[in-house]
Amino acid sequence: MGAGLLPALLGLRLMVLSLVPLTTVLQRRVPMQIILSIMTTLEQGVNGKTHLMYRANLDSRAIKRYLTFLLEKGLLQGQENDGRLTYALTDKGREFLNRYRDLEGFFS
């Protein structure tokens, strides 16, 4: 890498980061935001673990932990399709999302 390229790349990175509000960069999502992200992604028809992981921006350990939690709570069900495990919202999961959206609408 050329001597002038490294400072240029660092400068570009700083410029891009300066365009993003600092609170966005430093703010972590709370578990409820992650759960809603997973559930709304499932609602949109994405049902494989890897796709859920990418859509929810989680690593493999975290998605496993959240999926296990949601399965235990009865909000999701796992099903095997063509040798691969997929997930779907249960009636309880859809009801949860609807009630959450109603509550969210009440406060906005």
TIVO-2410 file (N, C-alpha, C; in nm, 3 decimals):
# residues 108
REC num residu      c1      c2      c3 atome chaine
REC   1      M   0.086  -0.117   0.000     N      A
REC   1      M   0.000   0.000   0.000    CA      A
REC   1      M   0.090   0.122   0.000     C      A
REC   2      G   0.061   0.216  -0.090     N      A
REC   2      G   0.142   0.337  -0.101    CA      A
REC   2      G   0.135   0.420   0.025     C      A
REC   3      A   0.241   0.497   0.050     N      A
REC   3      A   0.248   0.577   0.172    CA      A
REC   3      A   0.136   0.681   0.178     C      A
REC   4      G   0.095   0.734   0.065     N      A
REC   4      G  -0.011   0.836   0.065    CA      A
REC   4      G  -0.150   0.777   0.069     C      A
REC   5      L  -0.164   0.649   0.037     N      A
REC   5      L  -0.296   0.588   0.030    CA      A
REC   5      L  -0.356   0.566   0.169     C      A
REC   6      L  -0.275   0.525   0.265     N      A
REC   6      L  -0.326   0.499   0.399    CA      A
REC   6      L  -0.388   0.624   0.461     C      A
REC   7      P  -0.318   0.740   0.463     N      A
REC   7      P  -0.383   0.859   0.519    CA      A
REC   7      P  -0.510   0.897   0.442     C      A
REC   8      A  -0.510   0.876   0.311     N      A
REC   8      A  -0.629   0.908   0.232    CA      A
REC   8      A  -0.747   0.819   0.272     C      A
REC   9      L  -0.720   0.689   0.292     N      A
REC   9      L  -0.826   0.597   0.335    CA      A
REC   9      L  -0.878   0.632   0.474     C      A
REC  10      L  -0.787   0.665   0.563     N      A
REC  10      L  -0.828   0.704   0.698    CA      A
REC  10      L  -0.910   0.832   0.694     C      A
REC  11      G  -0.869   0.925   0.611     N      A
REC  11      G  -0.944   1.049   0.597    CA      A
REC  11      G  -1.083   1.025   0.542     C      A
REC  12      L  -1.094   0.935   0.445     N      A
REC  12      L  -1.223   0.901   0.387    CA      A
REC  12      L  -1.313   0.837   0.493     C      A
REC  13      R  -1.255   0.747   0.572     N      A
REC  13      R  -1.333   0.681   0.677    CA      A
REC  13      R  -1.384   0.783   0.778     C      A
REC  14      L  -1.300   0.876   0.818     N      A
REC  14      L  -1.341   0.980   0.913    CA      A
REC  14      L  -1.449   1.067   0.852     C      A
REC  15      M  -1.439   1.098   0.723     N      A
REC  15      M  -1.539   1.180   0.657    CA      A
REC  15      M  -1.673   1.107   0.656     C      A
REC  16      V  -1.673   0.978   0.625     N      A
REC  16      V  -1.797   0.901   0.622    CA      A
REC  16      V  -1.857   0.894   0.762     C      A
REC  17      L  -1.774   0.868   0.861     N      A
REC  17      L  -1.824   0.862   0.998    CA      A
REC  17      L  -1.880   0.996   1.044     C      A
REC  18      S  -1.824   1.104   0.994     N      A
REC  18      S  -1.875   1.236   1.035    CA      A
REC  18      S  -2.014   1.262   0.979     C      A
REC  19      L  -2.054   1.189   0.876     N      A
REC  19      L  -2.186   1.206   0.819    CA      A
REC  19      L  -2.294   1.135   0.900     C      A
REC  20      V  -2.253   1.038   0.982     N      A
REC  20      V  -2.346   0.963   1.065    CA      A
REC  20      V  -2.351   1.028   1.202     C      A
REC  21      P  -2.472   1.058   1.252     N      A
REC  21      P  -2.479   1.118   1.386    CA      A
REC  21      P  -2.408   1.031   1.489     C      A
REC  22      L  -2.339   1.094   1.581     N      A
REC  22      L  -2.261   1.023   1.682    CA      A
REC  22      L  -2.348   0.928   1.762     C      A
REC  23      T  -2.471   0.969   1.793     N      A
REC  23      T  -2.558   0.881   1.871    CA      A
REC  23      T  -2.588   0.753   1.796     C      A
REC  24      T  -2.595   0.759   1.664     N      A
REC  24      T  -2.620   0.639   1.584    CA      A
REC  24      T  -2.501   0.545   1.592     C      A
REC  25      V  -2.381   0.599   1.589     N      A
REC  25      V  -2.260   0.517   1.592    CA      A
REC  25      V  -2.245   0.449   1.728     C      A
REC  26      L  -2.274   0.520   1.835     N      A
REC  26      L  -2.248   0.470   1.969    CA      A
REC  26      L  -2.366   0.396   2.031     C      A
REC  27      Q  -2.485   0.414   1.976     N      A
REC  27      Q  -2.604   0.357   2.036    CA      A
REC  27      Q  -2.616   0.208   2.006     C      A
REC  28      R  -2.636   0.129   2.108     N      A
REC  28      R  -2.657  -0.014   2.091    CA      A
REC  28      R  -2.807  -0.040   2.091     C      A
REC  29      R  -2.845  -0.144   2.021     N      A
REC  29      R  -2.987  -0.180   2.019    CA      A
REC  29      R  -3.022  -0.255   2.146     C      A
REC  30      V  -3.141  -0.231   2.191     N      A
REC  30      V  -3.190  -0.305   2.307    CA      A
REC  30      V  -3.249  -0.437   2.255     C      A
REC  31      P  -3.256  -0.538   2.341     N      A
REC  31      P  -3.307  -0.668   2.297    CA      A
REC  31      P  -3.444  -0.661   2.227     C      A
REC  32      M  -3.532  -0.573   2.273     N      A
REC  32      M  -3.663  -0.564   2.211    CA      A
REC  32      M  -3.653  -0.522   2.064     C      A
REC  33      Q  -3.561  -0.433   2.032     N      A
REC  33      Q  -3.542  -0.392   1.893    CA      A
REC  33      Q  -3.494  -0.508   1.808     C      A
REC  34      I  -3.408  -0.591   1.863     N      A
REC  34      I  -3.357  -0.706   1.791    CA      A
REC  34      I  -3.468  -0.809   1.769     C      A
REC  35      I  -3.546  -0.833   1.872     N      A
REC  35      I  -3.658  -0.927   1.862    CA      A
REC  35      I  -3.756  -0.881   1.755     C      A
REC  36      L  -3.789  -0.752   1.756     N      A
REC  36      L  -3.881  -0.699   1.655    CA      A
REC  36      L  -3.823  -0.709   1.515     C      A
REC  37      S  -3.694  -0.688   1.503     N      A
REC  37      S  -3.627  -0.700   1.374    CA      A
REC  37      S  -3.639  -0.843   1.321     C      A
REC  38      I  -3.615  -0.940   1.406     N      A
REC  38      I  -3.626  -1.081   1.366    CA      A
REC  38      I  -3.769  -1.114   1.327     C      A
REC  39      M  -3.863  -1.073   1.410     N      A
REC  39      M  -4.003  -1.108   1.386    CA      A
REC  39      M  -4.059  -1.040   1.261     C      A
REC  40      T  -4.025  -0.914   1.238     N      A
REC  40      T  -4.075  -0.848   1.118    CA      A
REC  40      T  -4.008  -0.905   0.993     C      A
REC  41      T  -3.885  -0.948   1.004     N      A
REC  41      T  -3.817  -1.013   0.892    CA      A
REC  41      T  -3.887  -1.143   0.858     C      A
REC  42      L  -3.925  -1.221   0.960     N      A
REC  42      L  -4.000  -1.343   0.936    CA      A
REC  42      L  -4.136  -1.313   0.873     C      A
REC  43      E  -4.197  -1.208   0.917     N      A
REC  43      E  -4.327  -1.167   0.863    CA      A
REC  43      E  -4.317  -1.134   0.713     C      A
REC  44      Q  -4.201  -1.085   0.672     N      A
REC  44      Q  -4.178  -1.050   0.532    CA      A
REC  44      Q  -4.144  -1.171   0.446     C      A
REC  45      G  -4.135  -1.289   0.508     N      A
REC  45      G  -4.113  -1.411   0.432    CA      A
REC  45      G  -3.971  -1.463   0.434     C      A
REC  46      V  -3.880  -1.395   0.500     N      A
REC  46      V  -3.742  -1.445   0.514    CA      A
REC  46      V  -3.744  -1.541   0.631     C      A
REC  47      N  -3.701  -1.667   0.609     N      A
REC  47      N  -3.719  -1.764   0.717    CA      A
REC  47      N  -3.597  -1.851   0.749     C      A
REC  48      G  -3.489  -1.835   0.680     N      A
REC  48      G  -3.368  -1.913   0.709    CA      A
REC  48      G  -3.281  -1.843   0.812     C      A
REC  49      K  -3.212  -1.921   0.891     N      A
REC  49      K  -3.129  -1.867   1.000    CA      A
REC  49      K  -3.023  -1.770   0.949     C      A
REC  50      T  -2.956  -1.804   0.840     N      A
REC  50      T  -2.851  -1.717   0.788    CA      A
REC  50      T  -2.907  -1.584   0.740     C      A
REC  51      H  -3.018  -1.589   0.668     N      A
REC  51      H  -3.079  -1.464   0.622    CA      A
REC  51      H  -3.129  -1.379   0.738     C      A
REC  52      L  -3.185  -1.445   0.839     N      A
REC  52      L  -3.229  -1.371   0.957    CA      A
REC  52      L  -3.110  -1.305   1.026     C      A
REC  53      M  -3.000  -1.378   1.033     N      A
REC  53      M  -2.878  -1.328   1.097    CA      A
REC  53      M  -2.831  -1.200   1.027     C      A
REC  54      Y  -2.828  -1.203   0.893     N      A
REC  54      Y  -2.782  -1.086   0.820    CA      A
REC  54      Y  -2.881  -0.970   0.829     C      A
REC  55      R  -3.009  -1.001   0.817     N      A
REC  55      R  -3.109  -0.894   0.822    CA      A
REC  55      R  -3.113  -0.827   0.959     C      A
REC  56      A  -3.094  -0.906   1.064     N      A
REC  56      A  -3.097  -0.851   1.200    CA      A
REC  56      A  -2.961  -0.798   1.244     C      A
REC  57      N  -2.860  -0.817   1.158     N      A
REC  57      N  -2.725  -0.771   1.187    CA      A
REC  57      N  -2.670  -0.831   1.317     C      A
REC  58      L  -2.676  -0.964   1.324     N      A
REC  58      L  -2.629  -1.037   1.441    CA      A
REC  58      L  -2.525  -1.140   1.400     C      A
REC  59      D  -2.444  -1.182   1.495     N      A
REC  59      D  -2.352  -1.292   1.467    CA      A
REC  59      D  -2.424  -1.424   1.493     C      A
REC  60      S  -2.360  -1.534   1.460     N      A
REC  60      S  -2.427  -1.664   1.468    CA      A
REC  60      S  -2.466  -1.702   1.611     C      A
REC  61      R  -2.384  -1.666   1.707     N      A
REC  61      R  -2.419  -1.698   1.846    CA      A
REC  61      R  -2.541  -1.619   1.892     C      A
REC  62      A  -2.546  -1.491   1.855     N      A
REC  62      A  -2.657  -1.406   1.899    CA      A
REC  62      A  -2.788  -1.450   1.834     C      A
REC  63      I  -2.786  -1.480   1.703     N      A
REC  63      I  -2.911  -1.521   1.639    CA      A
REC  63      I  -2.961  -1.651   1.699     C      A
REC  64      K  -2.870  -1.742   1.732     N      A
REC  64      K  -2.910  -1.868   1.795    CA      A
REC  64      K  -2.977  -1.842   1.930     C      A
REC  65      R  -2.918  -1.752   2.007     N      A
REC  65      R  -2.973  -1.718   2.139    CA      A
REC  65      R  -3.113  -1.657   2.127     C      A
REC  66      Y  -3.130  -1.564   2.033     N      A
REC  66      Y  -3.261  -1.500   2.016    CA      A
REC  66      Y  -3.364  -1.597   1.960     C      A
REC  67      L  -3.326  -1.679   1.864     N      A
REC  67      L  -3.421  -1.776   1.809    CA      A
REC  67      L  -3.465  -1.875   1.916     C      A
REC  68      T  -3.372  -1.922   1.997     N      A
REC  68      T  -3.405  -2.013   2.107    CA      A
REC  68      T  -3.505  -1.948   2.202     C      A
REC  69      F  -3.480  -1.823   2.238     N      A
REC  69      F  -3.569  -1.750   2.327    CA      A
REC  69      F  -3.709  -1.739   2.267     C      A
REC  70      L  -3.717  -1.700   2.139     N      A
REC  70      L  -3.846  -1.682   2.074    CA      A
REC  70      L  -3.920  -1.815   2.057     C      A
REC  71      L  -3.847  -1.921   2.032     N      A
REC  71      L  -3.908  -2.055   2.024    CA      A
REC  71      L  -3.964  -2.097   2.159     C      A
REC  72      E  -3.886  -2.074   2.266     N      A
REC  72      E  -3.931  -2.111   2.401    CA      A
REC  72      E  -4.054  -2.033   2.443     C      A
REC  73      K  -4.065  -1.909   2.399     N      A
REC  73      K  -4.181  -1.826   2.433    CA      A
REC  73      K  -4.302  -1.856   2.345     C      A
REC  74      G  -4.283  -1.941   2.245     N      A
REC  74      G  -4.395  -1.978   2.158    CA      A
REC  74      G  -4.428  -1.874   2.053     C      A
REC  75      L  -4.336  -1.780   2.028     N      A
REC  75      L  -4.360  -1.676   1.928    CA      A
REC  75      L  -4.318  -1.720   1.788     C      A
REC  76      L  -4.231  -1.822   1.782     N      A
REC  76      L  -4.184  -1.878   1.656    CA      A
REC  76      L  -4.199  -2.029   1.661     C      A
REC  77      Q  -4.199  -2.088   1.543     N      A
REC  77      Q  -4.189  -2.233   1.533    CA      A
REC  77      Q  -4.081  -2.267   1.432     C      A
REC  78      G  -4.011  -2.373   1.460     N      A
REC  78      G  -3.910  -2.420   1.366    CA      A
REC  78      G  -3.967  -2.535   1.285     C      A
REC  79      Q  -3.932  -2.540   1.159     N      A
REC  79      Q  -3.980  -2.649   1.074    CA      A
REC  79      Q  -3.870  -2.687   0.976     C      A
REC  80      E  -3.863  -2.814   0.945     N      A
REC  80      E  -3.761  -2.861   0.852    CA      A
REC  80      E  -3.821  -2.865   0.712     C      A
REC  81      N  -3.755  -2.796   0.619     N      A
REC  81      N  -3.796  -2.793   0.479    CA      A
REC  81      N  -3.678  -2.833   0.393     C      A
REC  82      D  -3.691  -2.942   0.321     N      A
REC  82      D  -3.585  -2.989   0.233    CA      A
REC  82      D  -3.450  -3.002   0.304     C      A
REC  83      G  -3.455  -3.053   0.427     N      A
REC  83      G  -3.332  -3.076   0.502    CA      A
REC  83      G  -3.273  -2.953   0.569     C      A
REC  84      R  -3.343  -2.840   0.562     N      A
REC  84      R  -3.291  -2.721   0.631    CA      A
REC  84      R  -3.397  -2.665   0.723     C      A
REC  85      L  -3.352  -2.616   0.837     N      A
REC  85      L  -3.442  -2.563   0.938    CA      A
REC  85      L  -3.483  -2.421   0.902     C      A
REC  86      T  -3.612  -2.398   0.900     N      A
REC  86      T  -3.664  -2.264   0.876    CA      A
REC  86      T  -3.754  -2.225   0.994     C      A
REC  87      Y  -3.785  -2.099   1.000     N      A
REC  87      Y  -3.863  -2.047   1.112    CA      A
REC  87      Y  -3.984  -1.971   1.058     C      A
REC  88      A  -4.090  -1.969   1.139     N      A
REC  88      A  -4.211  -1.897   1.104    CA      A
REC  88      A  -4.274  -1.843   1.231     C      A
REC  89      L  -4.347  -1.735   1.216     N      A
REC  89      L  -4.421  -1.681   1.330    CA      A
REC  89      L  -4.537  -1.774   1.363     C      A
REC  90      T  -4.564  -1.790   1.489     N      A
REC  90      T  -4.684  -1.863   1.532    CA      A
REC  90      T  -4.798  -1.761   1.539     C      A
REC  91      D  -4.918  -1.811   1.565     N      A
REC  91      D  -5.032  -1.719   1.586    CA      A
REC  91      D  -5.002  -1.625   1.703     C      A
REC  92      K  -4.940  -1.680   1.807     N      A
REC  92      K  -4.902  -1.599   1.923    CA      A
REC  92      K  -4.801  -1.491   1.883     C      A
REC  93      G  -4.707  -1.525   1.795     N      A
REC  93      G  -4.609  -1.429   1.748    CA      A
REC  93      G  -4.671  -1.317   1.667     C      A
REC  94      R  -4.767  -1.351   1.579     N      A
REC  94      R  -4.838  -1.249   1.501    CA      A
REC  94      R  -4.920  -1.159   1.592     C      A
REC  95      E  -4.984  -1.220   1.691     N      A
REC  95      E  -5.062  -1.142   1.788    CA      A
REC  95      E  -4.972  -1.046   1.866     C      A
REC  96      F  -4.855  -1.095   1.905     N      A
REC  96      F  -4.757  -1.012   1.975    CA      A
REC  96      F  -4.719  -0.890   1.890     C      A
REC  97      L  -4.687  -0.914   1.762     N      A
REC  97      L  -4.649  -0.804   1.673    CA      A
REC  97      L  -4.763  -0.704   1.657     C      A
REC  98      N  -4.883  -0.754   1.640     N      A
REC  98      N  -4.999  -0.664   1.625    CA      A
REC  98      N  -5.021  -0.579   1.749     C      A
REC  99      R  -5.013  -0.641   1.864     N      A
REC  99      R  -5.031  -0.565   1.990    CA      A
REC  99      R  -4.918  -0.465   2.010     C      A
REC 100      Y  -4.796  -0.505   1.976     N      A
REC 100      Y  -4.683  -0.413   1.989    CA      A
REC 100      Y  -4.705  -0.291   1.899     C      A
REC 101      R  -4.748  -0.315   1.775     N      A
REC 101      R  -4.771  -0.204   1.682    CA      A
REC 101      R  -4.884  -0.114   1.729     C      A
REC 102      D  -4.989  -0.174   1.787     N      A
REC 102      D  -5.098  -0.093   1.844    CA      A
REC 102      D  -5.044  -0.003   1.955     C      A
REC 103      L  -4.965  -0.061   2.041     N      A
REC 103      L  -4.907   0.015   2.153    CA      A
REC 103      L  -4.814   0.124   2.101     C      A
REC 104      E  -4.733   0.090   2.002     N      A
REC 104      E  -4.642   0.187   1.942    CA      A
REC 104      E  -4.721   0.302   1.879     C      A
REC 105      G  -4.830   0.270   1.811     N      A
REC 105      G  -4.915   0.372   1.751    CA      A
REC 105      G  -4.980   0.463   1.855     C      A
REC 106      F  -5.009   0.408   1.968     N      A
REC 106      F  -5.070   0.486   2.077    CA      A
REC 106      F  -4.976   0.597   2.123     C      A
REC 107      F  -4.847   0.570   2.123     N      A
REC 107      F  -4.749   0.668   2.173    CA      A
REC 107      F  -4.695   0.760   2.066     C      A
REC 108      S  -4.732   0.739   1.939     N      A
REC 108      S  -4.678   0.827   1.835    CA      A
REC 108      S  -4.780   0.928   1.788     C      A
***
